[in-house]
Amino acid sequence: MAANAPEASIEDKAVSVVEQSDASVASDSELLSSDARPAAERRLVRQLDLRLMPTIIIIFIMNYIDRSAVSSARLQGLTQDLHLTQIQYSTVLAVLCASYVPAQIPSNMILNRISRYDWELAFRSAVIYGGLLISNAFGNGTISISIGILAIFILPDYPHNTRWLTRAELRLAQVRLAEDAGEADEDGAHETAWTGLMQALRDPKVAIFSIMNCSQLLGLGFINFFPTQRPNRISDVPRRPPWIYATIVCVINAWSADRTGERFFHHCWPWWGVLVAYIIGASTTSIGARYFGMFLMAAGYSGFALTAVWVANAIPRPPAKRSAAIGIVNGIGNIGNLISSYTWQSQWGPDYHPSMYIGIACLSFSTLLAFAIRCMLVHENKQLERDELENLEGAKRERIEEAARLEGLTFEQALERKRGFRYLY
């Protein structure tokens, strides 16, 4: 009997490990039942929002307060005090974009390996961009760097390793991401940041998005010169209401985009308001009409707030490709900001008619490109209906298998869920 004791002990340990594993799986899945999940999802999203949204909003506010300070300083005599010519002032604005543009792609590729969370994407992006818009209504700040350092410790990491969530909440977060596109939101074994970049560069949608974003930001280039466009008799205080209005429009527009799943119209209609504002500005010198145009111009950034959201919807997987695509679109898009530094020249003021004509052309071109993207996504959805999942292999199969594991489904059930995926346009 004594000789059999060690065997029994090993057997007991094996049973214990299995039982612990089963208990762990059960614990991870405790929030996925139909009874517990709705309340658990609300609690999870609320926890993420309380950490993520205020931090990112403050970062955006400080970022754009610092960036917009130069246009306010210009009104206070910056160019006269420093004896800057128009080309020198424009170069001051362009220097930021010259460093900002090339940093977009590698920074997004790095962030994809460090941290990732999706959810109700459009509305949250709009709330974040609301911080950008409202910051234009107020003065400058000096604490941006300190806030950036604190954000490192506040913001969440991956769904599977965020320290302040329970195991069950981490599992629920992963399941929600998997359900979004019918496959796990993770890169396959052979998908790296480099392969994601190559995939993004080969996707024609990325090139069109990039040119569209560049043209869009060139057409919205008034932002760095916005205070200089107000008639001299309008004080500094009345320039705040347009940005407050723009913030409200931005949030409502994105909420509607999330509810309807529509992207093209919600993305473009704010530009059309800017087009009307430019036409008003080029047609009259009336203070009232031009002040009304300022509201339309400020609200134009409501469309820009959905650009990265639409890119993520149009190129959802693999994550490495998605992050590279967003970086490319943002990077190339900000070339528009660089160019716009030279399209609002003081010698064209105070009417700035040539600047407005350039804006009209650019936003019209952006609309055509956005419509082309919409047509491409409609075509791809029809293609999905015809030959969906016929060539399922490699990394895509791995992600669907992982989604099945996370959701507690068979591979066939996860496959059927994947069949329902369609691009948003």
DOMIGU-916239 format. One record per residue (C-alpha): chain; x, y, z; residue in three letters; residue number from 1. Coordinates in pm, whole numbers. Example, Ala and Ser with C-alpha at 12.3 -4.5 7.8 and 13.67 -1.06 7.14 Angstrom:
2
chain, X, Y, Z, resn, resi
A, 1230, -450, 780, Ala, 1
A, 1367, -106, 714, Ser, 2
//
This chain:
425
chain, X, Y, Z, resn, resi
A, 0, 0, 0, Met, 1
A, 286, 232, 84, Ala, 2
A, 435, 183, -264, Ala, 3
A, 112, 303, -421, Asn, 4
A, 93, 618, -209, Ala, 5
A, 307, 841, -436, Pro, 6
A, 98, 735, -739, Glu, 7
A, -219, 827, -556, Ala, 8
A, -63, 1158, -458, Ser, 9
A, 30, 1241, -818, Ile, 10
A, -316, 1139, -931, Glu, 11
A, -475, 1357, -666, Asp, 12
A, -261, 1651, -776, Lys, 13
A, -362, 1599, -1139, Ala, 14
A, -729, 1592, -1043, Val, 15
A, -678, 1902, -831, Ser, 16
A, -516, 2089, -1123, Val, 17
A, -803, 1994, -1354, Val, 18
A, -1058, 2100, -1095, Glu, 19
A, -880, 2432, -1045, Gln, 20
A, -866, 2483, -1422, Ser, 21
A, -1237, 2408, -1453, Asp, 22
A, -1311, 2645, -1166, Ala, 23
A, -1099, 2914, -1331, Ser, 24
A, -1285, 2876, -1662, Val, 25
A, -1616, 2888, -1478, Ala, 26
A, -1501, 3199, -1292, Ser, 27
A, -1390, 3366, -1616, Asp, 28
A, -1727, 3291, -1775, Ser, 29
A, -1950, 3394, -1485, Glu, 30
A, -2043, 3727, -1649, Leu, 31
A, -2127, 3579, -1990, Leu, 32
A, -2465, 3433, -1894, Ser, 33
A, -2775, 3603, -2034, Ser, 34
A, -2880, 3706, -1684, Asp, 35
A, -2552, 3858, -1568, Ala, 36
A, -2411, 3999, -1890, Arg, 37
A, -2619, 4317, -1948, Pro, 38
A, -2542, 4462, -1606, Ala, 39
A, -2180, 4342, -1625, Ala, 40
A, -2131, 4510, -1963, Glu, 41
A, -2269, 4838, -1834, Arg, 42
A, -2039, 4818, -1533, Arg, 43
A, -1737, 4731, -1749, Leu, 44
A, -1797, 5014, -1996, Val, 45
A, -1855, 5256, -1709, Arg, 46
A, -1524, 5157, -1547, Gln, 47
A, -1338, 5201, -1874, Leu, 48
A, -1508, 5531, -1949, Asp, 49
A, -1428, 5672, -1605, Leu, 50
A, -1060, 5596, -1657, Arg, 51
A, -1025, 5650, -2030, Leu, 52
A, -1249, 5937, -2131, Met, 53
A, -1155, 6209, -1877, Pro, 54
A, -784, 6135, -1922, Thr, 55
A, -790, 6147, -2302, Ile, 56
A, -1016, 6454, -2303, Ile, 57
A, -777, 6642, -2075, Ile, 58
A, -482, 6538, -2293, Ile, 59
A, -663, 6662, -2603, Phe, 60
A, -762, 6988, -2437, Ile, 61
A, -407, 7060, -2329, Met, 62
A, -269, 6955, -2667, Asn, 63
A, -491, 7185, -2867, Tyr, 64
A, -485, 7471, -2618, Ile, 65
A, -108, 7474, -2660, Asp, 66
A, -135, 7444, -3038, Arg, 67
A, -401, 7713, -3082, Ser, 68
A, -217, 7958, -2857, Ala, 69
A, -5, 8077, -3150, Val, 70
A, -305, 8216, -3339, Ser, 71
A, -416, 8406, -3028, Ser, 72
A, -61, 8535, -2981, Ala, 73
A, -67, 8660, -3338, Arg, 74
A, -365, 8880, -3253, Leu, 75
A, -169, 9019, -2958, Gln, 76
A, 121, 9127, -3179, Gly, 77
A, 344, 8817, -3203, Leu, 78
A, 446, 8882, -3562, Thr, 79
A, 520, 9250, -3493, Gln, 80
A, 717, 9184, -3174, Asp, 81
A, 931, 8914, -3338, Leu, 82
A, 940, 9091, -3677, His, 83
A, 805, 8779, -3852, Leu, 84
A, 716, 8787, -4218, Thr, 85
A, 410, 8595, -4342, Gln, 86
A, 625, 8310, -4472, Ile, 87
A, 809, 8290, -4138, Gln, 88
A, 485, 8276, -3940, Tyr, 89
A, 350, 8006, -4172, Ser, 90
A, 670, 7808, -4123, Thr, 91
A, 627, 7830, -3744, Val, 92
A, 290, 7655, -3787, Leu, 93
A, 427, 7404, -4038, Ala, 94
A, 714, 7292, -3813, Val, 95
A, 473, 7108, -3584, Leu, 96
A, 326, 6910, -3873, Cys, 97
A, 671, 6835, -4014, Ala, 98
A, 750, 6631, -3702, Ser, 99
A, 393, 6516, -3633, Tyr, 100
A, 334, 6355, -3973, Val, 101
A, 621, 6101, -3981, Pro, 102
A, 564, 6004, -3616, Ala, 103
A, 204, 5890, -3676, Gln, 104
A, 274, 5552, -3837, Ile, 105
A, 543, 5414, -3601, Pro, 106
A, 362, 5544, -3293, Ser, 107
A, 41, 5364, -3392, Asn, 108
A, 232, 5046, -3470, Met, 109
A, 392, 5059, -3124, Ile, 110
A, 61, 5133, -2951, Leu, 111
A, -95, 4830, -3120, Asn, 112
A, 158, 4613, -2938, Arg, 113
A, 105, 4795, -2607, Ile, 114
A, -263, 4875, -2562, Ser, 115
A, -599, 4828, -2733, Arg, 116
A, -968, 4874, -2649, Tyr, 117
A, -1272, 4919, -2884, Asp, 118
A, -1637, 4975, -2806, Trp, 119
A, -1906, 5204, -2904, Glu, 120
A, -1633, 5378, -3099, Leu, 121
A, -1789, 5679, -3273, Ala, 122
A, -1952, 5835, -2968, Phe, 123
A, -1642, 5797, -2751, Arg, 124
A, -1421, 5938, -3026, Ser, 125
A, -1653, 6235, -3055, Ala, 126
A, -1640, 6299, -2681, Val, 127
A, -1260, 6293, -2704, Ile, 128
A, -1262, 6529, -3003, Tyr, 129
A, -1506, 6744, -2810, Gly, 130
A, -1208, 6820, -2588, Gly, 131
A, -1024, 6936, -2899, Leu, 132
A, -1307, 7165, -3004, Leu, 133
A, -1388, 7317, -2667, Ile, 134
A, -1018, 7389, -2607, Ser, 135
A, -1029, 7643, -2890, Asn, 136
A, -1268, 7853, -2684, Ala, 137
A, -1025, 7915, -2399, Phe, 138
A, -673, 8025, -2320, Gly, 139
A, -343, 7840, -2313, Asn, 140
A, -198, 7605, -2052, Gly, 141
A, 141, 7491, -1919, Thr, 142
A, 86, 7147, -1762, Ile, 143
A, 62, 6923, -2071, Ser, 144
A, 376, 6720, -2004, Ile, 145
A, 278, 6637, -1645, Ser, 146
A, -67, 6522, -1757, Ile, 147
A, 91, 6304, -2025, Gly, 148
A, 313, 6127, -1769, Ile, 149
A, 20, 6065, -1533, Leu, 150
A, -183, 5919, -1820, Ala, 151
A, 68, 5634, -1852, Ile, 152
A, -46, 5498, -1516, Phe, 153
A, -418, 5576, -1552, Ile, 154
A, -507, 5444, -1897, Leu, 155
A, -598, 5076, -1948, Pro, 156
A, -375, 4830, -2134, Asp, 157
A, -494, 4520, -2324, Tyr, 158
A, -829, 4358, -2239, Pro, 159
A, -641, 4057, -2102, His, 160
A, -397, 4237, -1869, Asn, 161
A, -561, 4549, -1728, Thr, 162
A, -473, 4536, -1359, Arg, 163
A, -787, 4690, -1214, Trp, 164
A, -1036, 4451, -1381, Leu, 165
A, -1132, 4106, -1249, Thr, 166
A, -1065, 3790, -1451, Arg, 167
A, -1433, 3767, -1544, Ala, 168
A, -1438, 4132, -1659, Glu, 169
A, -1124, 4080, -1867, Leu, 170
A, -1291, 3779, -2034, Arg, 171
A, -1605, 3983, -2101, Leu, 172
A, -1397, 4263, -2258, Ala, 173
A, -1230, 4013, -2491, Gln, 174
A, -1564, 3857, -2585, Val, 175
A, -1713, 4196, -2674, Arg, 176
A, -1420, 4265, -2909, Leu, 177
A, -1453, 3920, -3066, Ala, 178
A, -1824, 3970, -3129, Glu, 179
A, -1758, 4302, -3302, Asp, 180
A, -1623, 4139, -3618, Ala, 181
A, -1687, 3770, -3559, Gly, 182
A, -1322, 3700, -3479, Glu, 183
A, -1079, 3766, -3195, Ala, 184
A, -927, 4113, -3193, Asp, 185
A, -570, 3989, -3196, Glu, 186
A, -293, 3931, -3447, Asp, 187
A, -213, 3582, -3568, Gly, 188
A, 110, 3403, -3487, Ala, 189
A, 278, 3533, -3803, His, 190
A, 123, 3880, -3806, Glu, 191
A, 366, 4147, -3690, Thr, 192
A, 367, 4526, -3696, Ala, 193
A, 567, 4504, -4019, Trp, 194
A, 326, 4266, -4194, Thr, 195
A, 38, 4488, -4080, Gly, 196
A, 209, 4789, -4235, Leu, 197
A, 260, 4604, -4566, Met, 198
A, -105, 4492, -4568, Gln, 199
A, -221, 4848, -4506, Ala, 200
A, 0, 4989, -4783, Leu, 201
A, -145, 4737, -5030, Arg, 202
A, -508, 4820, -4943, Asp, 203
A, -643, 5084, -5187, Pro, 204
A, -891, 5205, -4925, Lys, 205
A, -600, 5325, -4711, Val, 206
A, -462, 5537, -4995, Ala, 207
A, -802, 5692, -5066, Ile, 208
A, -868, 5755, -4697, Phe, 209
A, -526, 5922, -4671, Ser, 210
A, -581, 6158, -4964, Ile, 211
A, -934, 6230, -4842, Met, 212
A, -803, 6318, -4495, Asn, 213
A, -527, 6537, -4637, Cys, 214
A, -777, 6725, -4852, Ser, 215
A, -1021, 6746, -4561, Gln, 216
A, -766, 6900, -4324, Leu, 217
A, -645, 7139, -4592, Leu, 218
A, -1005, 7250, -4639, Gly, 219
A, -1040, 7292, -4261, Leu, 220
A, -710, 7479, -4233, Gly, 221
A, -887, 7787, -4104, Phe, 222
A, -847, 7653, -3750, Ile, 223
A, -491, 7787, -3709, Asn, 224
A, -608, 8131, -3824, Phe, 225
A, -960, 8129, -3686, Phe, 226
A, -934, 8434, -3456, Pro, 227
A, -785, 8642, -3738, Thr, 228
A, -1099, 8597, -3946, Gln, 229
A, -1333, 8765, -3702, Arg, 230
A, -1414, 9129, -3785, Pro, 231
A, -1229, 9380, -3569, Asn, 232
A, -1546, 9493, -3396, Arg, 233
A, -1617, 9145, -3257, Ile, 234
A, -1454, 9100, -2917, Ser, 235
A, -1267, 8789, -2806, Asp, 236
A, -1555, 8655, -2595, Val, 237
A, -1804, 8597, -2883, Pro, 238
A, -1557, 8365, -3058, Arg, 239
A, -1622, 8107, -2786, Arg, 240
A, -1986, 8020, -2870, Pro, 241
A, -1896, 7872, -3213, Pro, 242
A, -1662, 7621, -3049, Trp, 243
A, -1909, 7536, -2775, Ile, 244
A, -2172, 7480, -3047, Tyr, 245
A, -1923, 7267, -3243, Ala, 246
A, -1861, 7046, -2939, Thr, 247
A, -2233, 6981, -2896, Ile, 248
A, -2278, 6906, -3267, Val, 249
A, -1977, 6671, -3261, Cys, 250
A, -2117, 6457, -2979, Val, 251
A, -2472, 6444, -3117, Ile, 252
A, -2347, 6358, -3467, Asn, 253
A, -2132, 6071, -3341, Ala, 254
A, -2411, 5940, -3115, Trp, 255
A, -2632, 5926, -3422, Ser, 256
A, -2356, 5753, -3622, Ala, 257
A, -2331, 5482, -3356, Asp, 258
A, -2706, 5434, -3338, Arg, 259
A, -2755, 5410, -3715, Thr, 260
A, -2426, 5246, -3817, Gly, 261
A, -2405, 5498, -4104, Glu, 262
A, -2069, 5661, -4177, Arg, 263
A, -2059, 5855, -4507, Phe, 264
A, -2327, 6116, -4436, Phe, 265
A, -2228, 6164, -4071, His, 266
A, -1869, 6212, -4183, His, 267
A, -1937, 6455, -4465, Cys, 268
A, -2231, 6678, -4378, Trp, 269
A, -2027, 6899, -4138, Pro, 270
A, -1791, 6978, -4429, Trp, 271
A, -2086, 7089, -4633, Trp, 272
A, -2162, 7343, -4359, Gly, 273
A, -1806, 7473, -4397, Val, 274
A, -1862, 7500, -4773, Leu, 275
A, -2168, 7716, -4705, Val, 276
A, -1963, 7926, -4460, Ala, 277
A, -1691, 7981, -4720, Tyr, 278
A, -1950, 8084, -4977, Ile, 279
A, -2098, 8330, -4724, Ile, 280
A, -1752, 8464, -4644, Gly, 281
A, -1667, 8508, -5010, Ala, 282
A, -2002, 8674, -5087, Ser, 283
A, -2047, 8930, -4810, Thr, 284
A, -1864, 9144, -4556, Thr, 285
A, -2164, 9156, -4323, Ser, 286
A, -2055, 9098, -3963, Ile, 287
A, -2371, 8903, -3877, Gly, 288
A, -2344, 8673, -4179, Ala, 289
A, -1977, 8608, -4122, Arg, 290
A, -2030, 8541, -3753, Tyr, 291
A, -2298, 8285, -3847, Phe, 292
A, -2042, 8135, -4085, Gly, 293
A, -1802, 8094, -3792, Met, 294
A, -2050, 7854, -3629, Phe, 295
A, -2066, 7647, -3947, Leu, 296
A, -1687, 7646, -3982, Met, 297
A, -1627, 7537, -3623, Ala, 298
A, -1884, 7259, -3655, Ala, 299
A, -1698, 7132, -3962, Gly, 300
A, -1458, 6947, -3735, Tyr, 301
A, -1745, 6720, -3628, Ser, 302
A, -1682, 6521, -3946, Gly, 303
A, -1309, 6498, -3887, Phe, 304
A, -1381, 6338, -3548, Ala, 305
A, -1518, 6032, -3731, Leu, 306
A, -1226, 5984, -3970, Thr, 307
A, -1026, 5738, -3757, Ala, 308
A, -1352, 5566, -3658, Val, 309
A, -1445, 5504, -4020, Trp, 310
A, -1094, 5376, -4098, Val, 311
A, -1120, 5131, -3806, Ala, 312
A, -1464, 5015, -3929, Asn, 313
A, -1345, 4973, -4288, Ala, 314
A, -1021, 4793, -4189, Ile, 315
A, -1110, 4614, -3863, Pro, 316
A, -879, 4313, -3872, Arg, 317
A, -604, 4219, -3822, Pro, 318
A, -524, 4475, -3551, Pro, 319
A, -170, 4529, -3683, Ala, 320
A, -309, 4632, -4021, Lys, 321
A, -576, 4850, -3860, Arg, 322
A, -330, 5040, -3643, Ser, 323
A, -93, 5093, -3937, Ala, 324
A, -384, 5211, -4153, Ala, 325
A, -495, 5467, -3892, Ile, 326
A, -135, 5587, -3860, Gly, 327
A, -96, 5623, -4237, Ile, 328
A, -427, 5808, -4275, Val, 329
A, -349, 6043, -3987, Asn, 330
A, 10, 6096, -4097, Gly, 331
A, -63, 6173, -4460, Ile, 332
A, -376, 6361, -4361, Gly, 333
A, -177, 6604, -4150, Asn, 334
A, 19, 6705, -4455, Ile, 335
A, -300, 6899, -4525, Gly, 336
A, -243, 7091, -4201, Asn, 337
A, 114, 7160, -4309, Leu, 338
A, 4, 7296, -4647, Ile, 339
A, -276, 7500, -4491, Ser, 340
A, -14, 7695, -4297, Ser, 341
A, 60, 7866, -4627, Tyr, 342
A, -293, 7901, -4765, Thr, 343
A, -421, 8160, -4518, Trp, 344
A, -183, 8443, -4595, Gln, 345
A, -210, 8785, -4432, Ser, 346
A, -192, 8962, -4768, Gln, 347
A, -520, 8789, -4860, Trp, 348
A, -690, 8930, -4550, Gly, 349
A, -914, 9052, -4412, Pro, 350
A, -1146, 8880, -4663, Asp, 351
A, -929, 8574, -4737, Tyr, 352
A, -1122, 8497, -5054, His, 353
A, -842, 8289, -5217, Pro, 354
A, -813, 8085, -4894, Ser, 355
A, -1187, 8016, -4901, Met, 356
A, -1179, 7915, -5268, Tyr, 357
A, -904, 7665, -5187, Ile, 358
A, -1115, 7534, -4898, Gly, 359
A, -1421, 7493, -5121, Ile, 360
A, -1221, 7293, -5376, Ala, 361
A, -1058, 7070, -5114, Cys, 362
A, -1377, 6986, -4924, Leu, 363
A, -1560, 6912, -5249, Ser, 364
A, -1278, 6676, -5348, Phe, 365
A, -1290, 6512, -5003, Ser, 366
A, -1661, 6447, -5048, Thr, 367
A, -1599, 6269, -5378, Leu, 368
A, -1332, 6050, -5222, Leu, 369
A, -1555, 5968, -4924, Ala, 370
A, -1829, 5863, -5166, Phe, 371
A, -1576, 5644, -5350, Ala, 372
A, -1490, 5471, -5020, Ile, 373
A, -1859, 5417, -4952, Arg, 374
A, -1902, 5253, -5294, Cys, 375
A, -1599, 5029, -5232, Met, 376
A, -1742, 4912, -4899, Leu, 377
A, -2082, 4844, -5054, Val, 378
A, -1907, 4634, -5319, His, 379
A, -1703, 4447, -5056, Glu, 380
A, -2018, 4368, -4858, Asn, 381
A, -2179, 4221, -5170, Lys, 382
A, -1862, 4020, -5230, Gln, 383
A, -1885, 3886, -4874, Leu, 384
A, -2236, 3767, -4946, Glu, 385
A, -2120, 3581, -5257, Arg, 386
A, -1810, 3398, -5139, Asp, 387
A, -1793, 3448, -4765, Glu, 388
A, -1525, 3247, -4584, Leu, 389
A, -1449, 3021, -4881, Glu, 390
A, -1075, 3067, -4835, Asn, 391
A, -1063, 3060, -4455, Leu, 392
A, -709, 2976, -4347, Glu, 393
A, -407, 3100, -4156, Gly, 394
A, -433, 3396, -3922, Ala, 395
A, -801, 3462, -3994, Lys, 396
A, -890, 3104, -3896, Arg, 397
A, -682, 3145, -3578, Glu, 398
A, -876, 3458, -3480, Arg, 399
A, -1212, 3287, -3537, Ile, 400
A, -1097, 2986, -3333, Glu, 401
A, -993, 3222, -3052, Glu, 402
A, -1329, 3402, -3076, Ala, 403
A, -1503, 3064, -3041, Ala, 404
A, -1297, 2986, -2730, Arg, 405
A, -1366, 3325, -2573, Leu, 406
A, -1739, 3309, -2640, Glu, 407
A, -1777, 2943, -2542, Gly, 408
A, -1892, 2844, -2891, Leu, 409
A, -1797, 2568, -3130, Thr, 410
A, -1588, 2668, -3428, Phe, 411
A, -1892, 2615, -3654, Glu, 412
A, -2104, 2846, -3437, Gln, 413
A, -1832, 3115, -3441, Ala, 414
A, -1808, 3071, -3818, Leu, 415
A, -2181, 3131, -3852, Glu, 416
A, -2152, 3448, -3641, Arg, 417
A, -1869, 3567, -3866, Lys, 418
A, -2098, 3534, -4166, Arg, 419
A, -2302, 3823, -4030, Gly, 420
A, -2011, 4070, -4037, Phe, 421
A, -2049, 4365, -4275, Arg, 422
A, -1850, 4683, -4324, Tyr, 423
A, -2009, 5009, -4207, Leu, 424
A, -2045, 5274, -4474, Tyr, 425
//
